[in-house]
């Protein structure tokens, strides 16, 4: 067998597993980023709703 093909056959499984690991970690990081953005939007909406409720309930100051 050609030495180049032998070396490629030896390295190919490691490269494949490395690529699978990279894709899995990338998916986890992207999911975490998306979740953090959604939580920030939800927190901002909740904060705005609380401020609006406080303004509606508080008597006007003189």
Biopython code that builds the backbone (N, CA, C, O; Angstrom):
import numpy as np
from Bio.PDB.StructureBuilder import StructureBuilder

atoms = [
    (1, "UNK", "N", (0.840, -1.175, 0.000)),
    (1, "UNK", "CA", (0.000, 0.000, 0.000)),
    (1, "UNK", "C", (0.891, 1.247, 0.000)),
    (1, "UNK", "O", (1.988, 1.236, 0.560)),
    (2, "UNK", "N", (0.428, 2.277, -0.608)),
    (2, "UNK", "CA", (1.152, 3.541, -0.698)),
    (2, "UNK", "C", (1.281, 4.155, 0.702)),
    (2, "UNK", "O", (0.299, 4.200, 1.443)),
    (3, "UNK", "N", (2.471, 4.625, 1.072)),
    (3, "UNK", "CA", (2.642, 5.214, 2.409)),
    (3, "UNK", "C", (1.741, 6.433, 2.652)),
    (3, "UNK", "O", (1.307, 6.671, 3.779)),
    (4, "UNK", "N", (1.468, 7.187, 1.611)),
    (4, "UNK", "CA", (0.594, 8.347, 1.760)),
    (4, "UNK", "C", (-0.823, 7.911, 2.113)),
    (4, "UNK", "O", (-1.467, 8.515, 2.971)),
    (5, "UNK", "N", (-1.306, 6.870, 1.457)),
    (5, "UNK", "CA", (-2.643, 6.362, 1.761)),
    (5, "UNK", "C", (-2.696, 5.745, 3.154)),
    (5, "UNK", "O", (-3.712, 5.841, 3.842)),
    (6, "UNK", "N", (-1.607, 5.115, 3.563)),
    (6, "UNK", "CA", (-1.545, 4.540, 4.904)),
    (6, "UNK", "C", (-1.625, 5.649, 5.962)),
    (6, "UNK", "O", (-2.348, 5.527, 6.951)),
    (7, "UNK", "N", (-0.885, 6.711, 5.741)),
    (7, "UNK", "CA", (-0.921, 7.834, 6.686)),
    (7, "UNK", "C", (-2.304, 8.476, 6.699)),
    (7, "UNK", "O", (-2.815, 8.829, 7.762)),
    (8, "UNK", "N", (-2.908, 8.628, 5.529)),
    (8, "UNK", "CA", (-4.246, 9.206, 5.447)),
    (8, "UNK", "C", (-5.268, 8.321, 6.153)),
    (8, "UNK", "O", (-6.146, 8.822, 6.856)),
    (9, "UNK", "N", (-5.156, 7.014, 5.968)),
    (9, "UNK", "CA", (-6.070, 6.086, 6.631)),
    (9, "UNK", "C", (-5.891, 6.126, 8.146)),
    (9, "UNK", "O", (-6.848, 5.899, 8.886)),
    (10, "UNK", "N", (-4.693, 6.407, 8.608)),
    (10, "UNK", "CA", (-4.450, 6.484, 10.050)),
    (10, "UNK", "C", (-4.992, 7.789, 10.635)),
    (10, "UNK", "O", (-5.449, 7.812, 11.778)),
    (11, "UNK", "N", (-4.945, 8.862, 9.867)),
    (11, "UNK", "CA", (-5.367, 10.164, 10.381)),
    (11, "UNK", "C", (-6.847, 10.445, 10.180)),
    (11, "UNK", "O", (-7.425, 11.243, 10.918)),
    (12, "UNK", "N", (-7.464, 9.818, 9.213)),
    (12, "UNK", "CA", (-8.852, 10.113, 8.872)),
    (12, "UNK", "C", (-9.831, 9.902, 10.032)),
    (12, "UNK", "O", (-10.694, 10.756, 10.232)),
    (13, "UNK", "N", (-9.745, 8.819, 10.804)),
    (13, "UNK", "CA", (-10.681, 8.678, 11.938)),
    (13, "UNK", "C", (-10.538, 9.794, 12.975)),
    (13, "UNK", "O", (-11.536, 10.285, 13.503)),
    (14, "UNK", "N", (-9.317, 10.187, 13.262)),
    (14, "UNK", "CA", (-9.111, 11.267, 14.233)),
    (14, "UNK", "C", (-9.659, 12.586, 13.711)),
    (14, "UNK", "O", (-10.263, 13.351, 14.462)),
    (15, "UNK", "N", (-9.453, 12.852, 12.442)),
    (15, "UNK", "CA", (-9.986, 14.077, 11.845)),
    (15, "UNK", "C", (-11.509, 14.049, 11.876)),
    (15, "UNK", "O", (-12.141, 15.062, 12.178)),
    (16, "UNK", "N", (-12.102, 12.904, 11.566)),
    (16, "UNK", "CA", (-13.563, 12.777, 11.588)),
    (16, "UNK", "C", (-14.136, 13.005, 12.974)),
    (16, "UNK", "O", (-15.125, 13.722, 13.127)),
    (17, "UNK", "N", (-13.529, 12.406, 13.980)),
    (17, "UNK", "CA", (-13.999, 12.589, 15.355)),
    (17, "UNK", "C", (-13.800, 14.039, 15.791)),
    (17, "UNK", "O", (-14.649, 14.602, 16.483)),
    (18, "UNK", "N", (-12.694, 14.636, 15.394)),
    (18, "UNK", "CA", (-12.456, 16.040, 15.718)),
    (18, "UNK", "C", (-13.502, 16.951, 15.097)),
    (18, "UNK", "O", (-13.970, 17.891, 15.739)),
    (19, "UNK", "N", (-13.870, 16.678, 13.853)),
    (19, "UNK", "CA", (-14.910, 17.474, 13.201)),
    (19, "UNK", "C", (-16.264, 17.288, 13.875)),
    (19, "UNK", "O", (-17.005, 18.255, 14.051)),
    (20, "UNK", "N", (-16.593, 16.062, 14.251)),
    (20, "UNK", "CA", (-17.852, 15.823, 14.966)),
    (20, "UNK", "C", (-17.877, 16.582, 16.292)),
    (20, "UNK", "O", (-18.888, 17.186, 16.648)),
    (21, "UNK", "N", (-16.774, 16.548, 17.010)),
    (21, "UNK", "CA", (-16.678, 17.271, 18.277)),
    (21, "UNK", "C", (-16.834, 18.773, 18.048)),
    (21, "UNK", "O", (-17.539, 19.444, 18.802)),
    (22, "UNK", "N", (-16.185, 19.301, 17.020)),
    (22, "UNK", "CA", (-16.262, 20.732, 16.718)),
    (22, "UNK", "C", (-17.692, 21.143, 16.398)),
    (22, "UNK", "O", (-18.166, 22.166, 16.891)),
    (23, "UNK", "N", (-18.393, 20.346, 15.568)),
    (23, "UNK", "CA", (-19.781, 20.666, 15.235)),
    (23, "UNK", "C", (-20.679, 20.603, 16.471)),
    (23, "UNK", "O", (-21.571, 21.437, 16.630)),
    (24, "UNK", "N", (-20.451, 19.626, 17.339)),
    (24, "UNK", "CA", (-21.272, 19.498, 18.546)),
    (24, "UNK", "C", (-21.054, 20.691, 19.474)),
    (24, "UNK", "O", (-22.020, 21.256, 19.987)),
    (25, "UNK", "N", (-19.817, 21.075, 19.694)),
    (25, "UNK", "CA", (-19.520, 22.213, 20.568)),
    (25, "UNK", "C", (-20.050, 23.501, 19.961)),
    (25, "UNK", "O", (-20.577, 24.356, 20.674)),
    (26, "UNK", "N", (-19.913, 23.644, 18.650)),
    (26, "UNK", "CA", (-20.438, 24.841, 17.983)),
    (26, "UNK", "C", (-21.950, 24.935, 18.143)),
    (26, "UNK", "O", (-22.483, 26.022, 18.367)),
    (27, "UNK", "N", (-22.646, 23.805, 18.029)),
    (27, "UNK", "CA", (-24.099, 23.801, 18.205)),
    (27, "UNK", "C", (-24.470, 24.178, 19.639)),
    (27, "UNK", "O", (-25.426, 24.923, 19.854)),
    (28, "UNK", "N", (-23.729, 23.674, 20.608)),
    (28, "UNK", "CA", (-23.998, 24.019, 22.007)),
    (28, "UNK", "C", (-23.773, 25.507, 22.271)),
    (28, "UNK", "O", (-24.578, 26.143, 22.951)),
    (29, "UNK", "N", (-22.703, 26.056, 21.745)),
    (29, "UNK", "CA", (-22.404, 27.475, 21.957)),
    (29, "UNK", "C", (-23.470, 28.341, 21.294)),
    (29, "UNK", "O", (-23.918, 29.327, 21.879)),
    (30, "UNK", "N", (-23.879, 27.983, 20.080)),
    (30, "UNK", "CA", (-24.920, 28.754, 19.394)),
    (30, "UNK", "C", (-26.250, 28.664, 20.131)),
    (30, "UNK", "O", (-26.967, 29.659, 20.235)),
    (31, "UNK", "N", (-26.586, 27.484, 20.641)),
    (31, "UNK", "CA", (-27.831, 27.330, 21.392)),
    (31, "UNK", "C", (-27.789, 28.164, 22.669)),
    (31, "UNK", "O", (-28.787, 28.782, 23.039)),
    (32, "UNK", "N", (-26.646, 28.184, 23.340)),
    (32, "UNK", "CA", (-26.511, 28.982, 24.558)),
    (32, "UNK", "C", (-26.639, 30.468, 24.243)),
    (32, "UNK", "O", (-27.298, 31.207, 24.975)),
    (33, "UNK", "N", (-26.011, 30.904, 23.160)),
    (33, "UNK", "CA", (-26.097, 32.317, 22.770)),
    (33, "UNK", "C", (-27.537, 32.703, 22.461)),
    (33, "UNK", "O", (-28.002, 33.763, 22.882)),
    (34, "UNK", "N", (-28.240, 31.853, 21.733)),
    (34, "UNK", "CA", (-29.633, 32.127, 21.385)),
    (34, "UNK", "C", (-30.505, 32.172, 22.635)),
    (34, "UNK", "O", (-31.386, 33.023, 22.754)),
    (35, "UNK", "N", (-30.255, 31.251, 23.568)),
    (35, "UNK", "CA", (-31.030, 31.232, 24.808)),
    (35, "UNK", "C", (-30.776, 32.496, 25.628)),
    (35, "UNK", "O", (-31.710, 33.066, 26.191)),
    (36, "UNK", "N", (-29.531, 32.935, 25.697)),
    (36, "UNK", "CA", (-29.210, 34.158, 26.443)),
    (36, "UNK", "C", (-29.889, 35.374, 25.823)),
    (36, "UNK", "O", (-30.377, 36.242, 26.546)),
    (37, "UNK", "N", (-29.926, 35.447, 24.497)),
    (37, "UNK", "CA", (-30.596, 36.561, 23.828)),
    (37, "UNK", "C", (-32.093, 36.535, 24.111)),
    (37, "UNK", "O", (-32.696, 37.578, 24.363)),
    (38, "UNK", "N", (-32.693, 35.356, 24.070)),
    (38, "UNK", "CA", (-34.129, 35.243, 24.345)),
    (38, "UNK", "C", (-34.432, 35.623, 25.791)),
    (38, "UNK", "O", (-35.420, 36.305, 26.060)),
    (39, "UNK", "N", (-33.591, 35.187, 26.716)),
    (39, "UNK", "CA", (-33.796, 35.537, 28.121)),
    (39, "UNK", "C", (-33.647, 37.046, 28.336)),
    (39, "UNK", "O", (-34.396, 37.637, 29.113)),
    (40, "UNK", "N", (-32.692, 37.665, 27.656)),
    (40, "UNK", "CA", (-32.510, 39.116, 27.787)),
    (40, "UNK", "C", (-33.735, 39.856, 27.257)),
    (40, "UNK", "O", (-34.185, 40.825, 27.869)),
    (41, "UNK", "N", (-34.280, 39.408, 26.120)),
    (41, "UNK", "CA", (-35.492, 40.042, 25.594)),
    (41, "UNK", "C", (-36.655, 39.860, 26.553)),
    (41, "UNK", "O", (-37.428, 40.791, 26.780)),
    (42, "UNK", "N", (-36.786, 38.668, 27.117)),
    (42, "UNK", "CA", (-37.873, 38.386, 28.050)),
    (42, "UNK", "C", (-37.731, 39.235, 29.321)),
    (42, "UNK", "O", (-38.715, 39.783, 29.817)),
    (43, "UNK", "N", (-36.513, 39.341, 29.840)),
    (43, "UNK", "CA", (-36.282, 40.161, 31.031)),
    (43, "UNK", "C", (-36.585, 41.629, 30.757)),
    (43, "UNK", "O", (-37.162, 42.312, 31.603)),
    (44, "UNK", "N", (-36.198, 42.117, 29.583)),
    (44, "UNK", "CA", (-36.468, 43.516, 29.241)),
    (44, "UNK", "C", (-37.968, 43.763, 29.126)),
    (44, "UNK", "O", (-38.459, 44.796, 29.582)),
    (45, "UNK", "N", (-38.695, 42.837, 28.527)),
    (45, "UNK", "CA", (-40.145, 42.994, 28.404)),
    (45, "UNK", "C", (-40.805, 42.969, 29.776)),
    (45, "UNK", "O", (-41.728, 43.741, 30.039)),
    (46, "UNK", "N", (-40.337, 42.088, 30.646)),
    (46, "UNK", "CA", (-40.885, 42.011, 32.003)),
    (46, "UNK", "C", (-40.586, 43.290, 32.779)),
    (46, "UNK", "O", (-41.447, 43.801, 33.496)),
    (47, "UNK", "N", (-39.372, 43.803, 32.638)),
    (47, "UNK", "CA", (-38.989, 45.044, 33.314)),
    (47, "UNK", "C", (-39.839, 46.210, 32.809)),
    (47, "UNK", "O", (-40.291, 47.036, 33.603)),
    (48, "UNK", "N", (-40.060, 46.280, 31.497)),
    (48, "UNK", "CA", (-40.901, 47.345, 30.937)),
    (48, "UNK", "C", (-42.334, 47.237, 31.434)),
    (48, "UNK", "O", (-42.966, 48.251, 31.733)),
    (49, "UNK", "N", (-42.855, 46.012, 31.527)),
    (49, "UNK", "CA", (-44.221, 45.821, 32.014)),
    (49, "UNK", "C", (-44.337, 46.235, 33.479)),
    (49, "UNK", "O", (-45.330, 46.847, 33.874)),
    (50, "UNK", "N", (-43.337, 45.906, 34.282)),
    (50, "UNK", "CA", (-43.356, 46.300, 35.693)),
    (50, "UNK", "C", (-43.290, 47.817, 35.840)),
    (50, "UNK", "O", (-43.990, 48.388, 36.675)),
    (51, "UNK", "N", (-42.457, 48.470, 35.039)),
    (51, "UNK", "CA", (-42.374, 49.934, 35.105)),
    (51, "UNK", "C", (-43.687, 50.576, 34.688)),
    (51, "UNK", "O", (-44.124, 51.551, 35.301)),
    (52, "UNK", "N", (-44.316, 50.044, 33.657)),
    (52, "UNK", "CA", (-45.604, 50.586, 33.214)),
    (52, "UNK", "C", (-46.660, 50.394, 34.290)),
    (52, "UNK", "O", (-47.480, 51.283, 34.517)),
    (53, "UNK", "N", (-46.652, 49.239, 34.957)),
    (53, "UNK", "CA", (-47.620, 48.983, 36.021)),
    (53, "UNK", "C", (-47.374, 49.914, 37.207)),
    (53, "UNK", "O", (-48.323, 50.398, 37.824)),
    (54, "UNK", "N", (-46.106, 50.164, 37.527)),
    (54, "UNK", "CA", (-45.792, 51.059, 38.639)),
    (54, "UNK", "C", (-46.222, 52.489, 38.322)),
    (54, "UNK", "O", (-46.723, 53.191, 39.200)),
    (55, "UNK", "N", (-46.034, 52.922, 37.092)),
    (55, "UNK", "CA", (-46.450, 54.276, 36.709)),
    (55, "UNK", "C", (-47.962, 54.413, 36.748)),
    (55, "UNK", "O", (-48.495, 55.459, 37.117)),
    (56, "UNK", "N", (-48.644, 53.345, 36.363)),
    (56, "UNK", "CA", (-50.108, 53.377, 36.339)),
    (56, "UNK", "C", (-50.671, 53.405, 37.760)),
    (56, "UNK", "O", (-51.680, 54.065, 38.006)),
    (57, "UNK", "N", (-50.035, 52.698, 38.698)),
    (57, "UNK", "CA", (-50.548, 52.582, 40.065)),
    (57, "UNK", "C", (-50.156, 53.763, 40.950)),
    (57, "UNK", "O", (-50.893, 54.103, 41.875)),
    (58, "UNK", "N", (-49.031, 54.383, 40.691)),
    (58, "UNK", "CA", (-48.570, 55.439, 41.600)),
    (58, "UNK", "C", (-49.336, 56.732, 41.338)),
    (58, "UNK", "O", (-49.616, 57.078, 40.190)),
    (59, "UNK", "N", (-49.674, 57.444, 42.420)),
    (59, "UNK", "CA", (-50.376, 58.726, 42.258)),
    (59, "UNK", "C", (-49.410, 59.769, 41.705)),
    (59, "UNK", "O", (-48.201, 59.676, 41.919)),
    (60, "UNK", "N", (-49.930, 60.736, 41.011)),
    (60, "UNK", "CA", (-49.042, 61.778, 40.470)),
    (60, "UNK", "C", (-48.407, 62.579, 41.600)),
    (60, "UNK", "O", (-49.057, 62.874, 42.603)),
    (61, "UNK", "N", (-47.162, 62.922, 41.435)),
    (61, "UNK", "CA", (-46.457, 63.716, 42.451)),
    (61, "UNK", "C", (-46.552, 65.189, 42.098)),
    (61, "UNK", "O", (-46.566, 65.578, 40.930)),
    (62, "UNK", "N", (-46.616, 65.980, 43.133)),
    (62, "UNK", "CA", (-46.765, 67.430, 42.939)),
    (62, "UNK", "C", (-45.493, 68.128, 43.307)),
    (62, "UNK", "O", (-45.411, 69.352, 43.215)),
]
sb = StructureBuilder()
sb.init_structure("model")
sb.init_model(0)
sb.init_chain("A")
sb.init_seg("    ")
for serial, (resi, resn, name, xyz) in enumerate(atoms, 1):
    if name == "N":
        sb.init_residue(resn, " ", resi, " ")
    sb.init_atom(name, np.array(xyz, "f"), 0.0, 1.0, " ", f" {name:<3s}", serial, name[0])
structure = sb.get_structure()
